[in-house]
Amino acid sequence: MNTPFKLKGDYIALCDLLKTEGIAESGGQGKAFVAEGLVMVDGEIELRKTAKIRAGQVVKCMGQTIIVVKSLG
C-alpha cells in the first residue's frame, strides 16, 4: 500500500516516520526495524536509525510504502 506523508519541516527522522505512520508501535520499535535491515529508503537498505528523510524520498518497510511529500501548509 502506498501512503503519502506530508512533511511539515525540512526533514523527519526515519524512526519517527515509522512511528508516525503506524508501521512501528514506538520509536524504539522503529529503531529496531532499521537495525535489523527491514527498512529501505529510495531502494537501498537504510541502517541509520535517525536518517533525515526529506520530501521526494520513498520509504518501504513491512510491506508498506511511504511517499514523502512537502506539505503546502
C-alpha positions in Angstrom: 0.0 0.0 0.0 1.3 3.5 -0.9 0.8 6.2 1.7 1.7 9.8 1.2 3.3 11.5 4.2 3.0 15.3 4.3 6.3 16.7 5.6 5.9 19.9 7.6 9.6 20.8 8.2 12.8 20.1 6.3 13.0 16.5 7.4 11.8 13.8 9.8 14.0 11.2 11.5 13.4 7.7 9.9 12.4 6.1 13.2 9.9 8.9 13.9 8.4 8.5 10.4 7.9 4.8 11.0 6.1 5.5 14.3 4.0 8.4 12.9 2.8 6.2 10.1 1.9 3.4 12.4 4.4 0.9 11.0 6.1 0.8 14.3 4.3 1.0 17.6 7.1 3.1 19.2 10.2 4.9 18.3 12.2 2.1 19.8 10.5 -0.5 17.6 11.2 1.7 14.6 14.9 1.8 15.5 14.8 -2.0 15.8 13.3 -2.3 12.3 16.1 -0.1 10.9 18.8 -2.0 12.9 17.5 -5.3 11.5 17.8 -4.1 7.9 14.0 -4.1 7.4 13.7 -0.5 6.1 14.6 0.7 2.6 14.9 4.3 1.6 14.9 5.1 -2.2 15.5 1.4 -2.9 18.5 0.9 -0.6 18.6 -0.7 2.9 19.0 2.1 5.4 20.8 1.3 8.7 20.9 4.8 10.2 18.0 5.0 12.7 17.7 8.7 12.6 18.4 9.2 8.9 16.9 12.5 7.8 14.0 11.7 5.5 13.2 14.6 3.1 10.4 15.4 0.6 10.7 13.3 -2.5 12.1 10.2 -0.8 10.3 6.8 -0.7 10.5 4.6 2.4 9.5 0.9 2.4 9.0 -1.2 5.5 6.9 -4.2 6.5 5.1 -4.3 3.1 4.2 -0.6 3.3 5.4 2.2 1.1 5.6 5.8 2.3 6.0 8.6 -0.2 7.2 11.7 1.5 5.8 14.9 0.0 6.3 18.6 1.1 3.3 19.9 3.0 1.9 23.1 1.4 0.5 24.3 4.7 
